[in-house]
Amino acid sequence: MMMTLLRLINQTKRKKAIAVRLQRKFAGKRKAASLAMLTGTLGRKKGRNMMKMEKTTHHQDLISDLPESLILAIISFLSMEDATRFGFASKRFLSACISIPVLDFDFLSFKKTCSKRFDSDQLRSFFIDFVSKSLQLRSSNDTCCFQRLSYVGPGSASLVYKIVEFSLRNKIKVLNINGDGQFYNRFPTTIFSAEHMMRLKFERFGLNLKNLKLVLSCPLIEDVIITGCSGFKTITLCGVKLKHVVLDSCWNLLNINIGPQVSLESFSYSPRSEKLQEVSKISFNLDSFKLLKFLELKNTKITDEWFQEHVSQLNLIETLKLHNCENLKNICMVTDSLKTLVLENCIGLERIYIMARNLESFLFDILGKEDHCKNLNISSSKYLKNLILRGASVTDKWIEDHLSTFLYLEHLELNGCNLLKNVEICAGKLTSLELLICTNLSKVETEAPNLVSFIYNGNLLPSPPVLISSSRLHAKLLLNTPSHITESYRRLFRDFMVSFDQCEGLHLNISIKVLIYPENERKNMIPPLYDLKHLKVEVKWNRTNSIVQLVEGLLWLVPNPETISIILHDCDLKVKSLNLKFHYKRAGKKENALCCTSYPIKCWRHFLVEVEMDNFEDSSARSSVQNFLMENADCLTNVIFNTH
């Protein structure tokens, strides 16, 4: 009895001590009272009062008590449609909703929130009405300073007029409008001289301008993007703060005048059609382009003289992109500022001489016109990191001479370079290499200890490629296959695969006939990919193919895989992905004496204990693969099916 009493006293003391410590640790009477009540040291009446207070607190509208700045932050993450719904929950929310400084109206986003029972015409009408009423709701808000207004949706002359008028009245700084390809006779042209405008983007507009001239003279304008617009033949760009200009696919645009007070940093121009009959004239003083860092010209008939007089004089140019400039024959540039050079489909080029020691990226693409431009010199670009040559007439010696100077090269792509025969690459920093459709290529030797990505597209090489690379290498092979597969071809394929044994992952895109080795041929060959752990194959599939034969062939190629992924493309253009995951354990059971007798390493049959099969939805394929594995694996005890 005495022992029981002492035990109760000690328990009470411990409860009181715990309550005191919790009260000190957690500030606030309600928390301390709740914790004390749990330990049994608080009276029942007082405890009930505290619980009532907790229930009252839980029923309060905590969102309404948030500060205005936090409510605005929440609304900023919502679309315009959701923000409007949120605003109508209370007057305070509505006040915050109409005060957000950014108005983005997107028809695609609007359609996602609407019921599917409405047709496209109804949705267009609803959206136009929604935008119109949203602007009307905010027109009486004199306290808010709107920063940006964006409209991407159905064309409506009256709505576009309201949007521009709203922008002028509220001094919006950034205006983005997509005109949906319609012609607008009634348009407030004062927007092109608005004193508050800083960024203007017009897409797919037809404008009715006097004398077919567009004059953009906003004093604070910095960025101008005009795409797919018409209604003017001449555009004049003024404004001392103008920095970035994009003129893309503007109908009938013939003249571009850039004011002398302008100091552009970025300029991009592309006429409407590749077959433009009249040569677009870009008239500017060099003073307007003396700070230019980015220049892009597409489908423009520029000559060697124009290039030499204008482009070669840009001392601060960092990025130069020329697309489909067919009249250009010679490019000669000496500059320390150029970092990126793109020459794409300039099929008239005969000579390229670039002396730019800080050049980091060079892309040359005349794929399909391989006989052009046999004089290419970029050897002075010792800091080059990214080199892409498509259809270039470069030789084995060119590769040897240039790559030895590119000590910082990280990515190399050779595509359609049909003069290449024996490629030898030694690059310490190279991480990515692509050899694509170089039809005369017969030998590849690569010493790149940091190489982690290798892509090859073409025929099997007469001699296997030599790859000295990182153990983290992932290779992708897209191999052409003859119509008739012979034993000699399978031997050549097996020898080719040996080069990728040390890869971390291998992706094969090849005919399924190559992957299914007959048993009599397998007996006379050693599997090529003993150390490969992750294999992915992509094949065309039809009903005559056997999934078991394919799996058996893959498990011969890769005797100890961790994962095998099989992507099947059927005749109906449907794609199915099957995945196998293998788990191994050193088993103590008797090994199959007839298996692996002449191989240096035992195969999956001796150590496989569990297999996971994903997406084998066809019951026949699933059961046939399961039966094959169970019959051939000595230690297999568990097969797991996963369906997604």
C-alpha positions in Angstrom: 0.0 0.0 0.0 2.8 2.4 0.9 4.6 1.6 -2.3 1.6 2.4 -4.4 1.1 5.8 -2.6 4.7 6.7 -3.2 4.4 5.8 -6.9 1.3 8.0 -7.3 3.1 10.9 -5.6 6.1 10.6 -7.9 3.9 10.5 -11.0 2.1 13.7 -9.8 5.4 15.4 -9.3 6.7 14.4 -12.7 3.5 15.7 -14.4 3.8 19.1 -12.6 7.4 19.4 -13.6 6.6 18.6 -17.2 3.8 21.2 -17.2 6.1 23.9 -15.8 8.8 23.2 -18.4 6.2 23.3 -21.2 4.7 26.5 -20.0 8.1 28.2 -20.0 9.0 26.8 -23.4 5.8 27.8 -25.2 4.8 31.5 -24.9 1.1 32.5 -24.6 -1.5 31.5 -22.1 -3.6 29.4 -24.4 -0.7 27.1 -25.4 0.5 26.8 -21.9 -3.0 26.1 -20.5 -3.7 23.4 -23.2 -0.4 21.7 -22.4 -0.9 21.9 -18.7 -4.4 20.5 -19.0 -3.1 17.5 -20.9 -0.8 16.7 -17.9 -3.7 16.9 -15.4 -2.6 20.0 -13.4 -5.4 22.4 -14.6 -8.9 22.6 -13.3 -11.7 21.2 -15.5 -13.6 24.5 -15.6 -10.7 26.6 -16.7 -9.7 23.9 -19.2 -13.2 24.0 -20.8 -13.0 27.8 -21.1 -9.6 27.5 -23.0 -11.1 24.9 -25.4 -14.0 27.2 -26.2 -11.5 30.0 -27.0 -9.6 27.6 -29.3 -12.8 26.7 -31.2 -13.7 30.4 -31.5 -10.3 31.1 -33.0 -10.6 28.2 -35.6 -13.8 29.7 -37.0 -12.3 33.1 -37.7 -11.7 34.3 -41.3 -7.9 34.4 -41.1 -7.5 35.4 -44.9 -9.5 38.6 -44.4 -7.1 39.7 -41.7 -4.0 39.4 -44.0 -2.3 42.7 -44.8 -3.0 44.3 -48.2 0.5 43.6 -49.5 0.2 39.9 -48.8 -3.2 39.7 -50.5 -1.7 41.4 -53.6 1.1 38.8 -53.6 -1.4 36.0 -53.5 -3.4 37.4 -56.4 -0.2 37.9 -58.4 0.0 34.1 -58.6 -3.5 33.7 -60.1 -4.7 34.0 -63.7 -6.9 37.0 -64.5 -10.0 34.7 -64.4 -9.2 33.3 -61.0 -8.1 36.7 -59.7 -11.5 38.1 -60.7 -13.4 35.3 -59.0 -11.3 35.8 -55.9 -12.1 39.5 -56.0 -15.8 39.1 -55.8 -15.6 37.2 -52.5 -15.5 40.5 -50.6 -15.1 44.2 -51.0 -11.6 44.1 -49.6 -10.6 41.4 -52.1 -12.2 43.3 -54.9 -10.2 46.4 -54.0 -7.0 44.4 -54.0 -8.0 42.7 -57.3 -8.5 45.9 -59.3 -5.2 47.3 -57.9 -2.8 44.6 -59.3 -0.4 46.4 -61.6 -0.1 43.6 -64.2 -3.0 42.7 -66.4 -2.5 39.6 -68.6 -5.5 38.4 -70.7 -4.8 35.1 -72.3 -7.5 33.3 -74.3 -6.0 29.8 -73.9 -5.9 30.2 -70.2 -9.5 31.5 -70.2 -10.7 28.4 -72.2 -9.2 26.0 -69.6 -11.4 27.6 -66.9 -14.7 27.4 -68.9 -17.1 24.6 -69.3 -16.6 22.3 -72.3 -20.3 22.6 -73.3 -19.6 26.0 -74.9 -18.5 26.1 -78.6 -15.6 28.2 -79.9 -17.7 31.2 -81.0 -19.3 31.4 -77.5 -15.9 31.2 -75.8 -14.6 34.0 -78.0 -17.6 36.2 -77.2 -17.3 35.4 -73.4 -13.6 36.3 -73.4 -14.0 39.6 -75.3 -16.8 40.5 -72.8 -14.6 39.5 -69.9 -11.7 41.6 -71.0 -13.9 44.6 -71.7 -15.7 44.5 -68.3 -12.3 43.9 -66.5 -11.0 47.1 -68.1 -14.2 49.0 -67.3 -14.0 47.8 -63.7 -10.5 49.3 -63.3 -11.1 52.5 -65.3 -12.3 54.2 -62.1 -9.3 53.2 -60.1 -7.2 56.4 -59.9 -4.9 55.2 -57.1 -3.3 52.2 -58.9 -0.3 52.5 -61.2 -0.6 49.8 -63.8 2.7 48.5 -65.2 1.9 46.0 -67.9 -1.1 45.1 -70.1 -1.0 42.0 -72.3 -3.7 40.7 -74.6 -3.5 37.5 -76.6 -6.9 36.4 -77.9 -9.5 36.8 -80.6 -9.3 39.9 -82.8 -11.9 42.6 -82.0 -11.6 46.2 -83.3 -13.6 47.7 -80.5 -11.8 45.8 -77.8 -8.3 46.6 -79.2 -9.3 50.3 -79.3 -10.4 50.1 -75.6 -7.1 48.4 -74.7 -5.0 51.0 -76.3 -7.1 53.8 -74.9 -6.9 52.3 -71.4 -3.1 52.1 -71.8 -2.9 55.7 -72.8 -5.2 56.9 -70.0 -3.5 54.9 -67.3 0.1 55.5 -68.6 0.9 51.8 -68.9 4.6 51.2 -69.4 4.5 47.8 -71.1 1.9 46.9 -73.8 1.7 43.5 -75.6 -1.1 43.0 -78.0 -1.8 40.2 -80.5 -4.2 41.4 -83.2 -5.1 37.9 -84.4 -4.3 38.8 -88.0 -7.1 41.3 -88.5 -7.0 44.8 -90.1 -7.8 47.7 -87.8 -9.0 50.9 -89.5 -9.7 52.6 -86.2 -6.6 52.7 -84.1 -5.2 55.3 -81.7 -1.9 56.0 -83.3 -0.9 58.3 -80.4 0.3 55.1 -78.7 3.4 55.3 -81.0 4.4 58.6 -79.4 3.2 58.0 -75.8 5.6 59.6 -73.3 5.1 56.8 -70.7 5.7 53.8 -73.0 8.8 51.7 -72.3 8.1 48.4 -74.1 5.8 47.8 -77.0 5.0 44.5 -78.6 2.5 44.2 -81.5 1.8 40.9 -83.2 -0.3 40.1 -86.3 -1.7 43.6 -86.8 -3.0 45.3 -90.0 -2.8 49.0 -89.5 -4.3 51.9 -91.6 -1.5 54.4 -91.4 -1.2 57.7 -93.3 1.3 57.5 -96.2 2.1 53.9 -95.1 4.6 55.2 -92.6 5.0 54.2 -89.0 6.9 56.6 -86.8 7.8 55.3 -83.4 9.0 58.2 -81.2 8.2 57.4 -77.6 10.9 59.2 -75.6 11.1 56.4 -72.9 10.8 53.5 -75.2 13.5 50.8 -74.7 12.1 47.6 -76.4 10.1 47.4 -79.7 8.9 44.1 -81.1 6.7 44.2 -84.2 5.9 40.8 -85.7 3.6 39.8 -88.6 2.2 43.3 -89.0 1.2 45.2 -92.2 -0.1 48.6 -93.4 3.2 50.4 -93.6 6.2 50.3 -96.0 8.5 52.5 -94.0 9.2 52.5 -90.3 11.2 55.2 -88.5 12.6 54.4 -85.0 13.4 57.3 -82.7 14.0 57.7 -79.0 17.3 58.2 -77.1 16.6 55.2 -74.8 15.7 52.7 -77.5 17.9 49.6 -77.1 16.2 46.5 -78.5 14.4 46.2 -81.8 12.7 43.1 -83.5 11.1 43.5 -86.9 9.9 40.1 -88.0 7.7 39.1 -91.0 6.1 42.5 -91.6 4.2 42.7 -94.9 5.5 45.2 -97.5 8.1 46.7 -95.2 10.8 48.1 -97.5 12.6 50.8 -95.5 13.9 50.9 -92.0 15.1 54.3 -90.7 16.9 54.5 -87.4 17.4 58.0 -86.0 20.8 59.4 -85.3 20.1 59.8 -81.6 19.4 56.1 -81.2 22.0 53.8 -79.7 20.8 50.2 -80.2 22.2 47.2 -78.4 20.1 44.6 -80.1 18.6 44.5 -83.6 16.7 41.6 -85.4 15.2 41.8 -88.8 13.4 39.3 -91.0 11.2 40.1 -94.0 7.9 38.4 -94.6 8.9 35.9 -97.3 12.1 34.1 -98.3 11.3 35.0 -102.0 11.1 38.8 -101.4 11.6 40.5 -104.7 12.7 43.9 -103.5 15.8 44.3 -101.3 14.9 45.7 -97.9 16.9 48.8 -97.2 18.2 49.3 -93.7 19.5 52.9 -93.5 21.3 54.0 -90.4 24.3 55.8 -89.2 27.1 53.8 -87.7 26.7 56.0 -84.6 23.3 54.3 -84.1 24.9 50.9 -84.0 28.1 51.7 -82.3 26.9 50.0 -79.1 25.2 47.1 -80.9 25.9 43.7 -79.2 23.3 41.5 -80.9 22.5 41.4 -84.7 20.2 38.9 -86.4 19.3 39.1 -90.1 17.0 36.5 -91.9 16.2 36.1 -95.6 17.9 39.4 -96.3 19.7 40.1 -99.6 22.9 41.7 -98.2 26.1 41.9 -100.2 29.8 41.5 -99.3 30.2 45.3 -99.6 27.2 46.0 -97.2 28.5 43.5 -94.7 32.1 44.9 -94.8 30.9 48.5 -94.5 28.4 47.9 -91.7 28.7 44.6 -89.8 32.5 44.4 -89.8 32.7 47.9 -88.2 30.6 46.9 -85.2 33.4 46.8 -82.5 31.2 45.7 -79.6 29.2 43.0 -81.4 28.9 39.8 -79.3 26.3 37.8 -81.2 25.9 37.7 -84.9 23.2 35.5 -86.6 22.7 35.3 -90.4 20.0 33.1 -91.8 19.3 32.5 -95.6 21.4 35.5 -96.7 22.1 33.9 -100.1 23.9 36.9 -101.7 26.7 36.9 -99.2 29.8 35.2 -100.5 32.7 36.3 -98.3 32.7 37.0 -94.5 35.8 38.5 -93.0 35.7 39.7 -89.4 38.5 40.7 -87.0 37.1 41.4 -83.6 37.7 40.6 -79.9 34.1 41.1 -78.8 32.3 38.4 -80.9 31.2 35.4 -78.7 28.5 33.7 -80.8 28.4 33.3 -84.6 25.5 31.6 -86.4 25.6 31.1 -90.2 22.6 29.1 -91.4 21.6 28.4 -95.0 23.8 31.1 -96.4 24.4 28.9 -99.5 26.3 31.5 -101.4 29.2 31.6 -99.0 32.6 30.7 -100.5 35.0 32.0 -97.9 34.8 32.5 -94.1 37.6 34.0 -92.2 37.0 34.8 -88.6 39.7 36.2 -86.3 37.8 36.4 -83.0 39.9 35.0 -80.1 36.9 35.3 -77.6 34.5 33.4 -79.8 32.7 30.7 -77.7 30.0 29.3 -80.0 30.1 28.8 -83.8 27.3 27.2 -85.8 27.7 26.7 -89.6 24.7 25.0 -91.4 24.3 24.4 -95.1 23.0 20.9 -94.8 22.1 19.7 -98.3 24.4 22.1 -100.0 27.7 20.4 -99.0 29.8 21.6 -102.0 29.7 25.2 -100.9 32.3 27.1 -98.7 35.4 25.0 -98.8 37.4 27.8 -97.2 36.6 28.0 -93.5 39.1 29.4 -91.0 38.3 30.0 -87.3 41.6 28.7 -85.9 42.3 31.8 -83.8 39.2 31.2 -81.6 41.1 29.5 -78.8 38.3 29.8 -76.3 35.7 28.1 -78.4 33.3 25.9 -76.4 30.6 25.0 -78.8 31.2 24.0 -82.4 28.5 22.8 -84.8 29.2 22.0 -88.4 26.4 20.8 -90.7 27.2 20.1 -94.3 30.6 21.8 -94.0 33.3 20.8 -96.5 35.9 20.1 -93.8 38.5 17.4 -94.1 40.3 15.1 -91.6 43.2 17.5 -91.6 40.9 20.5 -90.9 39.6 18.6 -87.8 43.1 17.7 -86.7 44.5 21.2 -87.1 41.6 23.2 -85.6 40.6 20.9 -82.7 44.2 21.0 -81.4 43.8 24.7 -80.8 40.3 24.5 -79.2 41.5 23.6 -75.7 38.2 24.6 -74.1 35.8 22.8 -76.5 32.9 21.2 -74.7 30.4 20.3 -77.5 31.1 19.2 -81.0 28.6 18.2 -83.7 29.6 17.0 -87.1 26.6 16.5 -89.3 26.6 15.7 -93.0 30.4 16.4 -93.3 30.9 13.9 -96.1 34.6 14.7 -96.7 35.5 13.1 -93.4 37.0 9.6 -93.4 39.2 9.1 -90.4 38.3 11.3 -87.5 40.7 11.6 -84.6 39.6 13.8 -81.7 41.6 14.6 -78.6 39.9 17.1 -76.3 40.3 17.2 -72.6 37.2 19.2 -71.8 34.8 17.7 -74.4 31.6 16.5 -72.8 29.3 16.1 -75.8 30.1 14.6 -79.2 27.7 14.0 -82.1 28.6 12.3 -85.4 25.6 12.4 -87.7 25.2 11.1 -91.3 28.9 11.5 -92.3 28.5 9.0 -95.1 32.2 8.4 -95.9 33.3 8.0 -92.3 35.2 4.8 -91.7 37.2 5.3 -88.5 36.6 7.2 -85.3 39.1 7.6 -82.5 38.2 9.8 -79.5 40.2 10.6 -76.4 38.0 12.7 -74.2 38.1 11.8 -70.5 35.2 14.1 -69.7 32.9 12.8 -72.4 29.4 12.1 -71.0 27.2 12.2 -74.2 27.9 10.5 -77.5 25.4 10.3 -80.4 26.2 8.5 -83.7 23.9 8.2 -86.7 25.0 6.3 -89.7 26.3 2.9 -90.9 28.3 0.4 -89.0 32.0 1.4 -89.3 34.4 -1.1 -90.8 36.4 -0.9 -87.6 34.9 -0.3 -84.1 35.2 3.2 -82.8 37.8 3.9 -80.1 36.3 5.8 -77.2 38.4 6.9 -74.2 35.8 8.6 -72.2 34.2 9.1 -68.8 32.6 6.2 -66.9 29.4 8.3 -66.9 29.1 8.2 -70.7 25.6 7.9 -72.2 25.7 6.8 -75.8 22.9 6.9 -78.4 23.3 4.9 -81.6 21.0 5.3 -84.6 22.2 2.6 -87.0 21.2 2.1 -90.6 20.3 -1.5 -91.3 20.5 -3.5 -94.6 17.4 -5.3 -95.8 19.1 -8.7 -95.4 20.8 -9.4 -92.1 23.7 -11.9 -92.5 25.9 -13.6 -89.9 28.8 -11.4 -90.9 26.8 -8.3 -90.3 25.8 -9.5 -86.8 29.5 -10.1 -86.1 30.3 -6.6 -87.2 27.5 -5.3 -85.1 28.8 -7.3 -82.1 32.3 -5.9 -82.5 30.9 -2.4 -82.9 29.0 -2.8 -79.6 32.2 -3.7 -77.7 33.3 0.0 -77.8 30.3 0.9 -75.6 30.8 -1.7 -72.9 32.0 0.8 -70.3 29.1 3.2 -70.8 26.7 4.0 -68.0 23.8 3.9 -70.4 23.2 2.9 -74.0 20.3 3.9 -76.3 19.9 1.8 -79.5 17.7 2.6 -82.4 18.0 -0.2 -84.9 16.0 -2.9 -86.7 14.7 -5.7 -84.4 16.2 -8.3 -86.8 19.7 -7.2 -85.7 18.9 -7.7 -82.0 17.6 -11.2 -82.2 20.7 -13.5 -82.5 20.1 -17.1 -83.5 21.3 -19.6 -80.9 23.8 -21.2 -83.2 25.5 -17.8 -83.8 25.5 -16.9 -80.1 27.5 -20.1 -79.3 30.4 -18.9 -81.3 30.5 -15.3 -80.0 31.1 -13.6 -76.6 28.5 -11.1 -75.5 29.8 -7.5 -76.1 28.3 -5.6 -73.2 29.2 -7.3 -69.9 29.7 -4.1 -68.0 26.7 -2.2 -69.3 24.0 -1.6 -66.7 21.3 0.4 -68.4 20.1 -0.4 -72.0 17.3 1.3 -73.9 16.2 0.0 -77.3 13.9 1.6 -79.8 12.4 -0.6 -82.6 9.6 -0.8 -85.1 7.1 -3.4 -84.0 4.6 -5.6 -85.8 2.5 -8.6 -84.8 4.9 -11.1 -86.3 7.7 -10.2 -83.8 8.2 -12.1 -80.6 8.8 -10.2 -77.4 10.4 -13.2 -75.8 13.0 -13.5 -78.6 13.7 -9.8 -78.3 14.2 -10.0 -74.5 16.4 -13.1 -75.0 18.5 -11.3 -77.6 19.0 -8.2 -75.4 19.9 -10.4 -72.4 22.6 -12.0 -74.6 24.0 -8.6 -75.6 23.9 -7.3 -72.0 24.3 -10.4 -69.8 24.0 -8.5 -66.4 21.8 -5.5 -66.9 20.1 -3.5 -64.1 17.4 -2.0 -66.4 16.2 -2.7 -69.9 13.8 -0.3 -71.6 12.0 -1.3 -74.8 10.2 1.4 -76.9 8.0 -0.2 -79.5 6.7 1.8 -82.5 3.9 0.0 -84.2 2.4 0.5 -87.7 -0.4 2.7 -86.3 2.3 5.2 -85.0 1.5 4.2 -81.5 4.3 4.1 -79.0 4.6 1.7 -76.1 7.3 1.6 -73.5 8.1 -1.6 -71.6 10.6 -1.7 -68.7 12.4 -4.5 -66.9 14.4 -4.0 -63.7 16.7 -6.8 -62.5 17.8 -7.5 -58.9 20.8 -9.8 -58.3 22.2 -11.8 -55.4 25.1 -14.2 -55.2 23.2 -17.4 -55.0 24.4 -20.6 -53.5 22.4 -22.9 -55.6 23.9 -25.2 -58.2 24.7 -23.3 -61.4 23.6 -24.3 -64.8 26.5 -26.3 -66.2 25.5 -25.8 -69.8 25.5 -22.0 -69.5 28.5 -19.6 -69.7 31.1 -22.4 -69.9 33.3 -20.4 -72.3 32.5 -16.9 -71.0 34.7 -14.9 -68.6 31.8 -13.8 -66.5 28.6 -15.6 -65.5 25.4 -14.2 -67.0 22.1 -13.2 -65.4 20.8 -16.8 -65.2 23.0 -17.6 -62.2 22.3 -14.5 -59.9 18.9 -13.1 -60.8 16.5 -13.2 -57.8 13.8 -10.6 -58.6 12.4 -8.9 -61.7 10.1 -5.9 -62.0 8.1 -5.6 -65.2 6.5 -2.3 -66.0 3.7 -1.6 -68.5 3.4 -5.2 -69.8 -0.3 -4.7 -70.3 -0.7 -7.5 -72.8 -1.3 -10.6 -70.8 0.2 -12.9 -73.4 3.4 -10.9 -73.7 3.6 -10.6 -69.9 3.1 -14.3 -69.2 5.5 -15.4 -72.0 8.3 -13.1 -70.7 7.6 -14.3 -67.1 7.8 -17.9 -68.1 11.0 -17.4 -70.1 12.7 -15.8 -67.1 11.4 -18.3 -64.6 12.6 -21.2 -66.7 16.1 -19.8 -67.4 17.0 -18.1 -64.1 18.4 -20.5 -61.4 17.5 -18.3 -58.4 14.6 -16.3 -59.6 11.9 -16.3 -56.8 9.8 -13.1 -57.5 8.4 -11.4 -60.5 6.6 -8.0 -59.8 4.2 -6.5 -62.3 3.7 -2.7 -62.3 1.1 -1.0 -64.5 0.9 2.8 -64.9 
